[in-house]
Structure formats: C-alpha cells, structure tokens
Amino acid sequence: MARIVYGVHGYGRGHATRSLSVLPELRRRHEVLILAGGEAYAAIWPDLPVVRIPTLGYYYGRRGRRSNWQTFKRNLPAVLDLILRGPAFQMVLDAVRDFRPDLVISDAEPYTHRVARRLHVPRIGFDHFGVMAYCRPRLPWGDRLLSRRDVLVYKALMGQPQRVIVSSFYDAPPARPGVCVVGPMLRPQVLGVQPRPGGFLLVYLNNGVHQFTPRVDAALRGLDCRVLVYGTQRQGSQGNLDFRPPSNLPFIEDLAGCRAVISTAGNQLVGEALHLGKPMLVMPEDCVEQRLNAAELERMGIGMRIAADAISASAIRAFLAEEQRFAARIRRHQRDGRAEALAAVERFIAELTSRPAGGLAPQTAAVRG
C-alpha cells in the first residue's frame, strides 16, 4: 500500500470526472489525499474527502472566446506564487509534507506538481493534455507552431514528471519511454447507466457565462425539440430550453437518455458520450487541444464540429440528419480505459517507489494502450 497525493486541476469538470473514475479504486488499494480547487473541488467533495487548494483558469473576452491576455493577467498572481513559493504554495506544501506521500499523481494541477518536485517526491502526470506534450498526435499544420507554445507553457507549470498516463478517446503514439496512453476514463456512475434513445438534446458548456452567446441561444430556440442546457448560470424552463444546475448523477442520467450532445470539445465528455453511443456536435474552444479533439472526432466519424459563431438551427438539423451514420461508427470506437490506467498506475508505483525520484528507468518501455 502506497501513500498517494492526488491533485486535480479545477478549471471545468473534465479533470474531476476523469479523476473520479479511478479514485474510488485507488482509495481502496492505497492511502490517498485528494487536493483540488475550483469546479473540481465542487464535483469531488459530495463523493470523496478533498482538500481545497487554489486553481488557475482561463478567462474570456468578447464573443465568448478565450482571451490570452486576460488569462495571463488574471493568473499572474497565482503563477508568481507558484514560482516564488508564496503563501498558497506554502499551504499546499505543508499539506503534502504532513501527509508524507510516497508519490504524487497530478491531473494537470500545477501546485501538486511543483510541490512534489520541491519535496523530491516522484510524480505521475495523468491527464489529457499530455497527448500534445508527450505523444505524437495528428496536429493540423496550422496548429503545429501554436501547439509548441502551449506545450512550453504546460511544461513550465508542471515540470517533467517521471511517468505519464494520457487518457484519450483517440490514439496517439507515445514520444518517449515512461508514457502510457489509455482509453477514456469512465466513472462508475457512467458505467452503471443504460443508454436509451431520447427525443431531447443535451448541451454542455464548460463556461456558459461566456459561451452561451445570443447566437447559440437563438440556434437552440429554433429547434422543434426539447434541449437540456448545462453550464450556464440560468435555471428553469424557457420555451424549449431547460436550464440545469451543475450535477454528477443527474447529468449522467440526462447524457444516457439524450438523442445527441452539443458541447465544447473536451476529451472527457467525448469519451463518456462515446461510451453511451451519443453523437456529438462540438464547438471547440479557441485552443489547440480542443481543435485537435474536434478534428479527431470528425476523422473517426462519430460527430461533427462547428465554430460557435457559425452555429444555427439549420446546422444542428444537418448534424441530426447524420445521427444514424455516426451511431454506427461509434460502436467501433467504444473503450473503457480504467483498467488500463489502474494497471499503469500500479506498475509506475512499483517502479517509482523502489528508487529515488528523478529520471526514467532505462528499461521502461513506452506503452500504447
């Protein structure tokens, strides 16, 4: 039995839902201290004990698009705290040191990554962004230079973990030893529901305050079916739209019973929709990772992508006209990566806790899930 600190990045709910797919089993096998902030804390605490920590986030400008300038400006105090080991860093450091972990697992959570490095505790990076940092995905030519920028920022914040697990709904070969690519991480609640055909659409936006634009609103109201909307600050029914608050099990029940999903292009939700056989119309955020996810979803033939500022009721109807084709192809790509990920975690624990942290074991081979 190992003592594990598990850090979860708090922006959006995807990091939390990925973590919730493995945390119950990890807690059964090991002693685990969970650290999370933001929306991840809110998603985890009803089910598992979790310590709240600060979190970084993205910020938005006009028309619901991510603003690099606003993101840089508003995160600067926290980044300086990380670099200069300020009060928030010290708080996380004290919590980790008091727990005396054998290793740290981090889902893109920079405080736990940097604290582990400071304490010389070995680390496992376990997220989806590693598909860009530690694998060789099929990046569109126009995004290759931008991806290098994003990877540099990611590695500057996270450092270089000794081992990496990448969860992805599509395949990408590892670029170095010590990297394991696994399938989508499915929570027990997702595995426990039965998918069923429904007449309503499910909309999920990870930052609906900015992403639920008048154009998106008009497109959804122009449909002749019920639409459940998650991710905004609204609640209640307005015409054919039913605004729902954030939730775990109610959201999963709605996902299992919907006709199709309209969403941003986060890896975690795509994996869950794929498992439940739901076609997706994705509106990727203005970032390389989501554009890559959207391109892979189209390449696999399990859905379509559209720019948020181009969406319309007619575009949604065109997507729904193809749902039988998408559903037939979805069945070829369904996969549960939990067993693969847990096996990789146990293997990496054995490798990392039997030697000092700092560097890959020369005999460790790259593994492709």
N, C-alpha and C positions, 0 to 999 in steps of 0.2 A: 504494500500500500504506500502510495506517494502522497506528499503534501503539495497541492497544486493551487496556485493563484490563477484565476481565470478572469481576464479583463475583456470587457465588451464595449466597443465604441458606441456612443449614444446618439449619433445622428441617424434618424429614420428608425424603422423597426426591423429591417432586414438582418442587421447584426445580431439583434436579440433573438429573432426566430431561429436563425442558424444555431446559435449557442444553446437554445432550449431543446434542440434536437439531440444533443449529446450530454448536456449537463446532468440530467437525472441518472444516466448510467454511470457517468464519471463519479458522481457523488456516491453511488452505490459501491464503487470499487476503491475510491480514494477519499482523502480529506480535501475538500475544495473550498476556497474562499473566493467568492464572486465579487468583482468590482465593476461597476457600470455607472454611467451618467445619462442625462437626457432622457430620450424616449426609450432607450434600452432599459434603464432603471425602472421606468413605469411599466414596461412589458414584462419584466422578470419578477418584480417583487411580489405579485399576487401568488406566484407558484413556488418561488425559492428565496431563501435569505440572500440579500445582496447589500453591499456597502455602496453608498452613493459617492461618486467622485466627479470632478469637473469633466467637461467634454468639449471638443471642438465641433464646429459645424459649418455648413455652407450658408451663404446669405445671397439674397436675390435682389435684382434690380427691376427695371421696368419690364412689363410683359411676362413676368414670371420666370425670367431667365437667370441662371446663376451669374452673379457678379464677382469676378476675380478680385476686383478692387475692394468691394465691401467685405468679401470673405477674408482677404488679407488684413484689412484694417481692424475688423471686429475680433479676429482671432489673435491679433498681435500680442495683447497682454498675456494670453494663455501660452502662446509659443515662447515668449520671453521667460515666463515662469518655468516652462519645461527646460529651456536652455540654461537659465541661470539658477535653477534649482530653488525656486521661490517657495512661498508658503503652501500652495496647492501640491507642488511636487513633494514637499516635505511631508505633508499629510498622507499622501499615497505611500511614500517611502516608509513612514512609521507603521502603517497598516500592514504592508508586505513584510517588513522586518520582524514585526511582532508575531506574525504567523509562521515564520521560519520555513518558507517553501523549499521543496526540492527542485521545482521548476515552475516557470510561468508559461501559460498559454494565453495568447492575446489575439482577439479578433479586431485587428486594426486599431487598437487602443493605445495611443502613444505614451500615456503616463506609465502603464504597466510595462511596456517595452523598455522605456528608458530607466525606470527604477530597477528592473531586473538587471540591466547592464551595469548600473551603478553598484548593485549588490553582488555582481558576478554570479547571478543565478541563470542557469541555461533557459533558453526560450524556444517555444514553438509558435510560429506565426500561423494562424488558422483563420483565413478569410477568403474573399473572392478576388480582391484587388491584386493578390499575388499572381493571378493569371497573366497580368501585364508585367509585373516585376520579376517573376521567376519562371515564366513559361514563354512559349513562342506561339502566341495566338495569330490568327489571320487578320491582322490590322489593315484597314483601308489605307491606301497610300497617303491620303490627305491627313491622316491622324498619326502617322508614324513619328513625326517630329514632336507633336504635342504630347504623345504618349511618353516620350523620353523626359519631357519636363515634369509630367505628373509622377512618373516613377522616381525621379530625383527627389521631389518633394516628399513622397511617401517614404523613401528610404532615409531621408534626412530626419523625419519624425520618428520612424520605427527602428532605424538601425538595421542590422543584419542578423536575424535570428538564426540559431544553429540548425533548426529544422523548419520546414514549411509544409503546411497542408493547404491545398487550394480546393475549395468546393466550387464546382461549376456545372451548369446544365449542358455545356458543350465541352468537347475535348480540346486540349492544348498540350503539346508535349513539354515536359519539364526542360529547363535550360541549364540545370546544374544538378549535381548529386544532392541528396537530402531533401528533395521536393517530391511530394506525393499529391497527385491530382485525383480527387474523388468526385462522385456524383452529387446531385442536390441533397441538402440536409433536410430531412422531413421530420417535423415534430411528431411526437406520439399522437397528438390530437388530430393531425392531418392523416396519419395512417389509420386512425380509428373511425374516420367518417367514410360513408359510402357515397361516391359521386352519383348524382342523379340529374336528369335533364330538367331544366327550368326555363321559364319564359322571360326572366329578367336578366339584365346586365349588371355586372359588378364593376365599379370604378374605384381604384385606389390611387391616391396621390400622396407622395411622402412629404410634401409641403404644400398642402392645398390652399393655404392662405395666399400663396403667390401663384400656384399652378392652376387653380380653378378660376381661369380667366373668363371674362364675358363670352369669348368665342367658344370655349369648352362648354360653358353653361348653355349657350344657345344651341350648340350641336346636340347635346343630350336632351334638351327640351323638345327638339324637333323630331324625336323618335316616337314611335307608337307603341312603346313597351315601358315597363317599369324599370327604373335604374336606381340601384343602391350605391350611394356615394360615401366612401370613407376617406378621411384625411383632411377635411375642412373643419372649420370651427362652427359650422351650422349644424342644426339638429331639427328633426321633424320633416314632414312631407310638404313639398311644394310642387304641385302638379304631378308629373310622372316621376319626379325625383324624390328619393327618400334618403335624407342625410343621416348617417350613423356615427356614433362616437367611437373612438379607438377601443378595440377589444381583442381578445385572443380567440376563445371558442366561438362566440357569435360570428366573428369574421370568417372563421374556418367553415362554419355551417353554411354561411352565405356563399363562400367560394365553392363549396361542394355542390350547391344547388343552383348555381347560376348557369346561364347559357354560354356566356363568354366574358372575358375580362378586358377592361380598358385601363391602362396603367402607364406609369413611367416604366423604365426598362431595368429595374433592379433584379439581380440574379436570383435572389432568394424567392421572390414571389413567382418568377417564371418557373423555377423548379417545382414549387408547390402546385401551380396551375397545370404544369405538365403532368405531374403525378395524377391529378384529378381529371385529366382529359379535357381541359378547358382551353380553347383557342384564345390568343391574346392579340389585341391591337395595342401596340406600345408607342408611347410618345417619349422618346429618350430625352433625358435632361441634356443640357449643353455641356457634356463632358465626354471624354474619350471612352471611358469604361462603359457608359450606358449606350453610346453609339455602337460599340463593339457588340454588346449584348443584343441590341436590336438587329444588327446585321446577321448575327449567328441565328437568331430566331427565324428570320426570313430564309436564310440558307437552308435550315432544317425543315422548312415548310410547315411550321406549327403556328404561324401567325403572320401579322403584317406590322410595319412601322409607319408612322406618320409624324410630321412635325406638329407640335401643339398649336402653332399659329396657322396651320393648314387644315385642322380638323373641322369636319362639318357633318351634319346628319347624313348627307348622301355618301360621304366617305365611310361612315360607320356602317351604313346599309350595304355598301360594296364589300366591306370586310365580312359582314354576316352572311352574305351570299356564298362565301367560300368556306363556311364553317365545316361542312362535311369533308371537304378535302383536307382541311387542317386536322380534324379529328382523326382521320385515317392515318395520317403521318405521325401524330402524337404517340400512338401506341408503339411505334418503333423506337422511340427515344425515352420511354419511361424508365426511371432508375432511382434507387434509393441508396445514397452514399453513406448512410450512417454506419453500417457495419464496416465498410472500408475505412472510414475516418477513425472509428474507435480502434480498429486494428493498428492503424498507423500511429495513433497516439500512444498505445501500449508499447509498440516497437520503439518509438522515439524516446519514451520514458526510460525504457531499459538501456538504450544507448547513451542517453544524456546524464542519467544519474549514476552511471558506473564510471564516469570520468569527469575531469574538470570542464567547466563551460569554456567555450571559445574555440570554435573551429569545427569543421566537419570531420567525422571519422573517415579515413581514406577508403575503407572498404564499403562504405554505404553507397548503394547504387540508387540512381533515380528510379522512381516507381511511378508508373502511369496507371491510374485507376480505371 
